[in-house]
Amino acid sequence: MRHRIPFILLQLIISFATYLCEDSTSSVPSVIQLKELVQGSELEAKSPRFRRNISIVGNEFMLENTPFRIMSGSIHYFRVPHEYWRDRLRKLKAAGLNSVSTYVEWSSHEPEEGIESFSGDNDIVKFLNIAQEEGLHVLFRPGPYICAERDLGGFPYWLLGKYPNIQLRTTDADFTSETKRWFDKLFALVKPLLYGNGGPVILVQVENEYGSYGASKKYMEKLRDIISEHVEDKAILYTTDGMYRSYFYDGSVSGVLTTIDFGPIDSVTKAFRDLRRFMPSGPLMNSEYYPGWLTHWTEDLQQVSSDRVVNTLRDMLEHNINFNFYMFHGGTNFGFTSGANYGSFYQPDITSYDYDAPISEAGDPTPKYFAIRDAITKLNPEVKHIPPPTISKKGAYGAVSLTPKIELLSNDGRTILGKKYNTVTGKKLPTFEELKQFSGLMLYETSLNGNGLLEIRKPRDWIFVYVDNRFQGVINRRYKAYSLNIKSSGGSSLSLLVENQGRINYGPKLHDYKGILSTVVFNNKTLEGPWTITGYPLDKRPKQVQESLYEPTACSPILFTGDFVLPPGDPLDTFVDMTGWGKGYITINGRLLGRYWPEAGPQATLYVPGVWLKPAPAQNVIEVVELYKTPINSTVNFIDYPILNRTATEYSYNELSCSYVN
């Protein structure tokens, strides 16, 4: 969200027996590092090992021999440019919080097998050091599963390709061996930063809301042992799960503190009632207190009122509850990192992770921020002596005209933007994972004869269908549109352009392979190829872009480019408004901002950090891959405010208006 410890005092075990009689399937929880000896002895005062020691005594956390209440907020370093880390952490502290919580995203640090990234926005050691310099403790959440509305819940996608039968979040040998190898690497960097070693990390989470996924105690014990081998007694291990008993019981593990999560609620006492029966002693903590919520494409923006958030916060403060806001500053799912959920249908997450959090996506304090600060100040008047943050100026840089440069399905598009994979024959098509392509687009092509019904039962996720480069319609997972009537002549070419919209990050459908997972059926006959395959990773700038342009084909995916020079002065954060465009991806100066889809909503703008822009007189380069539609004037507009709450609209995407307009 988890030791070497003495178990709970005999009296606690006896007191728990009554509860065991009610539920014989329960196991006795043990609270980590519960001190059984008298505190404050002369030996402890003189011994160096007690100079930096976090422990649990009764119902409280103790730093050295002083009670400590955790008042924390979540900031994910991988969602914020590293140049802004200190600014965001200072704003968190200025709200009266004493700790910051962060996940560790495995996939950010090992995006491909054998490739490591621990610098720049992935410099986890630097983030932790800055937190300590700013006087903050850290709740460290290494996963390996983090959910976090990130692609595949933070797991590197290549695990699915390397081990086709891998079972994530289990004792599967392939999974546990890769997890151990990863944690060995991670904790080699982080171990010196554990609290007992002089660093800021006071809590380390074991797994993440496992009770919402499984119930294997063997798995949780295995993961606990892997983590505790590194943490030892230098920090406290904990689990995080939902507030209902089935969640936190299944997600708990012996020797690890059990915590729960919930948003604004009528009674904090009632929320912790079941946990206190399960865990008679130990600190109570809401380790994910939700001041906002996540949003999917096609939904209305999810928001939570400040009054509700503050009322529950006051309740927790009055009852001495430890808490961590999730999120305090959400940031952005840059690139292809946003994930998806699956309730009754597939729900891809928007690019923004503003989350209606107290600090906005662009790092500004909101009215909710000041309401929280006021509530905490009543508990700790010293907070009012910290200067409150202000809203930063944004850049309204105006319209930038774009020029269509490359049609992705053209020969130039395949050569410059695409990657040719081996031709295959048969009913089964290779997935993104088998082809070692993280995200972007995949083009599968074969020949076709006659008119009829095309059926694909398992599109992953959105398929643009073309016959002889003429758009036919869409097959997609979001709307469960699995068939399409198409027209072709003898020897026509069928092109299936598959868009990966984000791997599922939560729930039983976690093993979310991308591409076409079923057979492709035409007029009740399975097409077996031969299939030619071209990938469009779209994660790097093309080395060359042709200056000449032919007349674009209607509804064809096209790369547009443009450039602009900022006015004099330091570049400011800004927002690029994609209103009028259809669906696609936008890159500025080689940085993939993420997915846009203003027609679906509710997000219409993408956040552009000023530190990613070049000051005058340098030129900034913008590239847009539009999948089916462009506005009449082919411009994007840089404005000084976000548009995240445009009313979402349902569309029939087999009848979408997508012709290119000169």
N, C-alpha and C positions, 0 to 999 in steps of 0.2 A: 504494500500500500503504500523479516519479520524480525547454544548459548549455554552457554555454559552457565547453569544456575542451580541454586538449591531449590527444591520444590517448596510448594506452599506449606506454611506451618500446619502442624497436625490439626490444630483447631479448625483451620479453614477446610481441611479435607472432611472433618467430621460434620461441619456445618453444611457442606455440600451434599452429604449423603441423603438428606431429605429430598433434594432435587433429583438425585439418581433414582430414588424409589419411584418418582413420577415418570421417569423416562429411562428405562434400563439400557437404551442404546447410547446414552451420553457417555462421554469420556471426560475425566477430570481435567479442566484447563489449568495450566500452570502459568503464573505470571512471571515474566522474566525478571531476573535479578531482584526478587523480593528479599530484602535484607532481614535476616533472622536475628542478627546480633544487635546489641545496643549501639546506637549511632553516636558519633562525636567522641569516641574514645581517644586517648592520648596517642595510641598507636596509629589510628587513622589520621590524626592531625599531622603527624610527622612523616608518614609514609608517602613517597612520591606517587604511588599508584592511586591515591585518593585525591590528588590535586586536580586531576581531570577525570571525573567519574560521573556518569549518569546512571542512576539506579531507580528502582521503584520501592517506595516505603509506604505500606498501606495503600491508600488510594491516590498517591501523588507521585509525580516524577520528582527526582531530586538531582540537582546539579551540585556535585560535591555534597554538602550536607544542607543545602538550601532548597526548599520547595520551589518548583518551577511549573508554571502553567504555560502550555504551548498555545500560542495564538499565531497562527500561520496562514499564509496565502500561497496558492500555487502559481508558479511561473515556469513555463517549459523553455529551457534555453534554446531548444532546437526550433522554436516557433518565433524567435526574436533575433534580429541581427545582433551579433556579439557587441557591436559598437554601442548598443542601447542597453546592455545588461545592467550596468551600474545605475543608469537613470531609473530603470524599472524597479530595481531593488531598493533604491532610496525612496521611491514613492511608496512602495509597500511598507517600509519602516515608518514613513511619515504618517501612515494611517494608524499607527499604534501597534503594529504586529512585531513579534520578536523572532519569527522564523519564516523560512520559505521552503516550499515543497516543490520538488521536481521529479518527473519521470526521467528515466534514461532510455532512449530509443535505440535499440540494438541495430535496427536497419539504417539509422543515420550514420552509425560508426562503422558498419560493415555493409555498405550498399551492394557490393558484389563479393562473392567468395574470394578471399585472398586480398581484398582491398580494404585498407583501414583508413579511418578519418577521425582524427582527434585534434584538429586545428580549426581556426576560424569559428564558425557557428557551432562546431562540434567539440570545442575545447572545454569539456566538462570540468577539468581541473581548474581552468581559469574562472569559470562561473562560480565554482565552490569557493575559490579564494576571494573573489570579489564579495560574495555573500558574507564571508568572515570579516573582511575588511570593513564592511558596512555594519558590523555588529549583529548579524543575523545567524541564527542556528539553521540547520538544514534537515529536512525530512527527505531522505534519499529513497527513491522508488525504482529499483533496477529491473523490475519485472521477473523473468524475461518477457512476459506478456504485460502490456500496459494498457490496452484498449485505446483510450485517449482520442478516439475518433480518428485514428491514424491507419494508414494502409496496413492490413493484416495485423492490426493491433500492435504494431511496432516490431513484429518479427521480420527479419530479412526475407524477401520474396524467394530468394534462391534456395532456401531450405526445401521449398515445395518441388523445385526442379531437381535438386541433388538427391532427395529422398522421396520418390513418388508416393510411397506408402507411409510417410511419416505421420505420426499422431502427436500433434502439438499439445502441450499442457498435460502430458501423461508421463509414465515411467518408460515409455518407448526408448529403446537403447540409443537410437540415432538422435532423438531429441535431447535426451539428458546428456549425452556426450558432447553435443554441440553447445548446450547451455553451460556445461562445466568449463569447456574451453573458453567460451566468451566471458564468463565471470572471472576466470583466472586472469584474463587480459584486463578486464575492467577494474577489478579490485587491486591489481598491481599498481594502478594509477591512483585509485581513490583511498586505499587503506591508510596512507599517512594523514588523510583528511578526516578520519573518524574522530569523534570527540575525545575518546580515551588516548588518542595519539596526538592530541593538540589541535585537531581540526574542528570544523563547524558541524559535522554530521552527527546528530544525536539519535536519530531513528533511521532504521533501514527496513524497508518493507519486503515481505516474502510473498511473491506472486502478486496478483491483483484481482480482487473480487472473484476469487476462484469459486466461491459458493454459488455464484450465478452461472457457473459453467459445469462443474463436476463435483464429485464427492470422494475422491480417492485420497485417503489419509497417507497411503504409501507415497503418492506423488508429492504431497505437501511436506512430508517428512524428508523425502529425498532432497527437495529444493531447500528446505530449512537447513539441512546439514551442509549442502554445498555453500550456502551463503554464510552460515555461522563459522565455517572453517576460516573464512576471511575476516569476518567481523569480530569473532571471539567475544570478549566482554567490553569492547571499546565503544559500542553503541547498542541501543535496544532494538530488538526485532519486533515487528508487528504485522498483523494482517488487517486488511480493510475489506468489509463486505456490507451488504445491505442490512437494514435494521431488523428485518424479520429473522426469526430464529433459524429457519431452514438455510438461509444464506450464510449467516455468520458461523453456524455450527459446521456446515460443510466446508467452509473456507478456513476454519481454525486449525491450528496444529499445536501440539503440546510444546511448552517452553517458549511460546511466542504470545505477546500481548494481542488480545482481540479488540479491534475497534470497529465502529460501524459508520455508515454515511447516510445522510438524508438532507433534504432541503428545508425550506421554511415549513414549520409544523406547529400545531396548536399547543402541544405540551412536550417539552424536552424530557421531563420525568417519565412520561409514558413511553417515549421513544427508547429510553435506556432500560426500561423495566425488564424485558426479556434477557438483555445482555447481563444485567446485574445478577439475575438468577443463575445464569450460566457461569458467570465469572464473579464470584462473591467479593473478591478483593482485587484492587488494581485501578489505575486511572481510567476514567471514562473519557472517551474521545470521539468526536465526530470528525473523522479524518478526511471526509469530502463533504463540506457544507456548501450547498449549491446556491449561489446568489444569482445564477442565470441558468441557461441550458443550451444545448446544442441545437443546430438547425440543419435540415436536409433541403436539397433542391426541391422545388415545387411546394414547399411549406411556407406558411407565414413565419416571420421572424419570432423565435421563442424569446419571451421576456418575462422577468420576475420583478414585481414591484419592490421599491426600496423599503416601504413600510413593512412588508412581510419579512423581508430579509433581516431588517434591524430588530423587529419584534422577537424573532427566534434567537438572534444573536444576544439580545439582552437576557433572554431566558437562560441561555448557556452561561453567560457571564455570572448570573446570579447563583447558578448551581455548580459553579467551579468546574465546568466542563472544558476540557481541552478541545481545540477545534482547528481546522484547516479549511480555508475557503478554496473551493474548486469551481471556477478559476478566479484568481484575483486579477490576473492579467492574462487574457487568452492568447493573443497574438494571431498568427496566420499559418495556414497549411500551404506553405509555398510549394511550388513544383507539383509533383504528383503524389503528395503525401497524405491527402485527405482520404479517409476511409469510407465505410458505408455500414449501414445496419440492415437487418432484415426482420421485419415484423410479419405482416401478412404479405408484404412485397418488398422488393429491393429498394433501399433508400440511400442514395449517395449523399455524402456530406458536402456542404458548401465549402468554398475555399477559405472564407473568413472564419476565424475562431474567436471572434469578438466575445461571444458567449454571454452578452449582456453583463459583462463582468464590471467590477468597480473601476478598473483601469481599462480604457477602451483599446481596441485593436491597435490604434496608432499611439498608445501610451499616454492618453490624456485622462485626468481624473474626471469622474462623472458625478452627478448628484448622489448616486448610490455610494460612491467613495466617501464623500463628506459626511453622509449620514452614518456610515460605519465608523469613521474617525471620531465623530461626536460621541457615539455610544461607548467607544473604547476609552475616550478621554475622561468620561465620568468615572471609570474604574482606575485609570492612571492619568492624573492631571498633568504629568510631565509631558505628555504627548503634545499638549497645546504649545509647548516651547519649540517644537520642531516646525520650521516654516512649511506651510502647506504647499503642495505643487500647483502649478498653473497649467493652463492649456497652451500648447505650443502652436506657433503660427504654421499654417499649411500653405502649400503652393497651388495657386490657381493658374496653371500655365497655359490653359486654353486648348484649342483644337490643333491636332496634328493630322495632316493628310497622309494616307497610306496608299501605296501602289501595289497592285497585284503582281507578284513576281514569278511564282512557280505553282503550277497545278500539280498536286501531289500524285495524281494518277497518270501524269504525262511521263514520257521517257526521261525528261530532265528531273522531274520530281522523284522518280524512282532512283535515279543515279545520285542526285545531290542530297536528298533528304532521306532516302530509303536505304535499307540494308537487305540484300538478297539472301534468302535462306534456301536450303536444299529443297528441291521438288520432291513431293511425296505422292504415293498412290495408295488408295485404300479408303475405308470408311472413317478412320480416326484421323483428325487433324492435330498437329502438335500445338500445345498451348504456349502462351507467353513464357511460362516458367521453363518448359522444355527447351525453348529457343533462347533462354537466358536474356530475355528482354523484360525489364522491370515494368514499363507502362507505355503510354502513348497509343499508337495504332498498329494493327496488324491486317495486312491485305491477303486474303486467300482467293485464288482465281482458278477457274476451270472452264471448259467449254459446255455449251448448252444448246439444245435444239427445241424449238417450238414454244408455245405458250402454256401456262399452267400455274399450279400452286407450289410455291416454295415454302418449305417448313423447316424450321430450326428450333428444336424444343429447349435447348440450353445455350442461349446466347449469353456471352459474358463480356461486355454488357449491352452494347448498343451497336447495331449493325446497319450501316448504310449499304443498300443493295443497288448495284448498277448492272445493266446489260449493255455491252458495247459502249461503256462509259456514259450511258444515259441513266439518270437517276430513276429508280423504280419505287422506292419507298424505304421504310425502316422496319426492321425486326428488333425488338428490344426487351430487355429483362424488366425494366422499371414498370412498364405498362402491361407486361405479360402478353406482348404482341408477338406471337411465334410463327405466324404464317403471312404470306404476301402473294397476291396474284401478280405475275410478271409476264411481259411479252418479249419474245425473242424470235429470231429467224434461224435458219440452219447454220450451225457452226458459230453461233454467237459466243461472246466471252462473258461469263458471269463473274462479277467482282464483288466480294464481300469485305467491306472495310469495317473492322471491329475496333471499337473504342473501349478501352479499359477505363471505367469510371471510378475505380477505387475498390480495393479488396475489403471484404467485410471485416470489421474490427471487433465485433461483439456477438456472442451467442453460439449456438450449435453449428452454424454454417461457416465457421471460421476458416476452414480449409477451402479457400475461395480461389480456385485456378481460373485463369483468364484466357479468352479466345472463344473457340466454338467447341463445346464439350459434348455435343450430341452429333448424330449423323446429319448430313445435309440432304434433305429429301425433296425431289422434284417430281410431281405427278406420281406420288407413291413409290418412287424408285430412288434408292440411295445413290447419290453421286460419289464415285470413287476416284475421280481425277483422270489423269494426273493433275495435281494441285501445285501451282507455283505460289510461292509465299514471299512477301516483302514486308519487312518491319519498318516502322517509323518511330524510333525511340523518342525523338523530339526533345532530347535532354541536353543537346549541345547545339551551338550555332552552326549552320552550314558553312563549310569552308569557302563556298562560292555561290553567288546568286546571279543568275543571268539578268542582264539589263533589259533585254527585249522581252516582250510579252505578246502572246497570241490572244485571241478572244477566248475568255474563260468559258468553260462548259457549264450549263445551268446546274446548280446544286452540287458542283464538284468542290472538294476541299482544296483550298488555295492558301499559299503563304503570301502574306502582305508584309511590306517593309516600309519604314519611314525613318526620318531623323529629325531632331529638333535641338535647339540650343536654348539653354536656360537664361533668364536675365542675370545680370551681375549679382554676385553674392553667393553665400553658401547654399547649396541645394536644400530645399525643404521637403518634408514628407508631403505626399500628394496622393490623389486617388484617380485612377483612370476609369472613366465612365464608358462602359461598353453597350450602352443603350442603342438599339437599332441593329446590333449584330446578333448572330444566331447562337452559336455554340462553338467553343474552341479553347485555345490556349494563347497566352500573351507573354512575351519575353522582352525584357528591357536590359540592354547592355549585357546580354548573355545570361541574365537571371530569369529563370522561369517563375513568374509570379503565381501561376496556378491556372485552374480551369475557370472559364466564364460561361454563363448560360442565362443571360438576362431575361430571355423570354419565359423561362421556367420560374425565375425568381427564387427567393426574394432578393438575392444579392445582385446588384447591377454594377458596382464598382469593385475594383481590386486595389488593395493598399500597395503603395509604392514607397518604400523607405528612402528618405533623402540621401542616406549614405550609399545607396546603390546608383545614384545619379551623378553625372559629371558636371562640374561647374563650368561656366562660360570661360573661354570660347569653345570648349570641346563639344563635339556632337554626341548626342545620345541616340542610340539606335533602338528602334522598337520593331518587333516582329510579331505578327499575329497569324496563327494558323486557324482559319475559319472553316468549319466543316460543311456549311451549307448555305449561309446567307450573309449578305453584307448590306449596310445602309447605302442609300443613293450616293452620298458624297464620299464614302469610304474614309471617314475620319473617326478618330477617337478623341475624347475630350478630357483633359486633366483638370480636375476640380479640387476645391479645398475642403470637401466634406464627403463622408461616405454615404452611399445609398445601399442599405442592407435590408430595408423593410418594404420593398416594392411588393404589392399584392401579387402573390403567386397565382399562376393560371395553369389549368389543365389543357393540354393540347392533344389533338389527334395527329400524331407525327407521321402517319402515312399520307396525310393530306397537307403537310406543311408547305408554306409558301417560301420557296428557297431559291428562286432564280436570281442570278447575278444581274444587277442593274448598273449600266454604265453611267 
